[in-house]
């Protein structure tokens, strides 16, 4: 399973986002993900992928506009080869 697939499954299961909306090009704004919800998602992502997100959420907000951006960012924080781990 790819990082994006794991991320999409997490968003569907934990945040009740319809699977058909979970596309790499889907914007966070288009998915009604506001600042508070984004924090909840980041905590869930940290737990799911066993990573630690940097504390500067302003930088993350500027850097992450789509689900694809989020998946790419998560991959950059996960040890090589671990992104596709079950």
Backbone torsions as a table, in degrees:
resi	resn	phi	psi	omega
1	UNK	NA	132.6	-179.3
2	UNK	-77.3	166.8	176.9
3	UNK	-59.5	-43.7	180.0
4	UNK	-62.9	-42.4	179.2
5	UNK	-62.4	-41.6	177.2
6	UNK	-64.3	-41.6	179.3
7	UNK	-63.7	-45.2	179.3
8	UNK	-62.7	-42.8	178.6
9	UNK	-62.3	-41.3	178.0
10	UNK	-62.2	-46.3	-179.0
11	UNK	-65.3	-36.1	178.0
12	UNK	-69.9	-48.3	-175.7
13	UNK	-70.7	-49.2	-173.4
14	UNK	-86.3	-26.8	-173.8
15	UNK	-121.5	7.3	173.9
16	UNK	53.9	42.7	175.6
17	UNK	-94.6	130.2	-176.8
18	UNK	-58.5	133.1	-177.0
19	UNK	-57.0	-34.6	-178.3
20	UNK	-68.5	-15.6	177.3
21	UNK	-89.8	-13.4	-173.9
22	UNK	-88.4	77.9	179.5
23	UNK	-114.9	152.6	-179.2
24	UNK	-55.8	-34.5	-177.9
25	UNK	-86.2	-2.1	179.3
26	UNK	-65.6	128.9	179.1
27	UNK	-82.8	152.0	177.7
28	UNK	-62.5	-40.8	178.5
29	UNK	-61.4	-42.4	179.2
30	UNK	-65.3	-22.3	178.3
31	UNK	-95.9	9.5	-179.1
32	UNK	59.3	39.1	177.1
33	UNK	-97.0	104.1	178.8
34	UNK	-89.1	-175.7	-176.1
35	UNK	-59.7	-44.6	-179.5
36	UNK	-65.1	-45.4	179.5
37	UNK	-63.6	-36.5	179.3
38	UNK	-63.2	-39.7	176.4
39	UNK	-61.6	-43.0	178.0
40	UNK	-60.7	-42.8	180.0
41	UNK	-64.5	-43.1	-179.8
42	UNK	-61.5	-40.1	177.0
43	UNK	-63.2	-41.6	179.5
44	UNK	-66.3	-39.1	178.6
45	UNK	-65.2	-42.5	177.4
46	UNK	-57.2	-44.0	-179.6
47	UNK	-68.0	-46.7	-177.4
48	UNK	-61.3	-42.5	-174.0
49	UNK	-100.8	0.9	-179.4
50	UNK	53.4	51.3	178.7
51	UNK	-128.4	169.1	174.9
52	UNK	-120.6	123.4	177.4
53	UNK	-81.5	145.2	175.8
54	UNK	-61.5	153.3	-177.2
55	UNK	-74.3	-13.2	-177.9
56	UNK	-84.1	89.5	-176.7
57	UNK	-72.5	-22.5	175.5
58	UNK	-64.5	-41.5	177.8
59	UNK	-65.0	-42.2	178.6
60	UNK	-62.2	-43.2	-179.6
61	UNK	-61.2	-38.6	179.0
62	UNK	-71.3	-31.9	-175.2
63	UNK	-86.2	-32.0	-173.2
64	UNK	-108.8	108.8	-179.9
65	UNK	-111.7	-26.7	-177.4
66	UNK	-128.1	168.6	176.0
67	UNK	-64.9	-34.0	176.2
68	UNK	-62.2	-40.4	176.5
69	UNK	-60.9	-43.3	-179.7
70	UNK	-63.4	-44.1	179.6
71	UNK	-62.6	-42.4	178.8
72	UNK	-63.6	-41.3	179.4
73	UNK	-64.5	-44.3	178.5
74	UNK	-60.4	-43.8	178.8
75	UNK	-58.7	-35.5	-179.1
76	UNK	-69.4	-21.6	179.8
77	UNK	-94.6	-17.8	-178.8
78	UNK	-86.7	141.8	178.3
79	UNK	-57.7	142.6	179.4
80	UNK	-52.5	133.7	178.8
81	UNK	87.4	-13.8	-178.0
82	UNK	-91.8	-13.7	-175.6
83	UNK	-60.6	-32.8	-177.6
84	UNK	-98.1	11.2	-178.8
85	UNK	-67.2	147.7	-179.4
86	UNK	-69.2	NA	NA
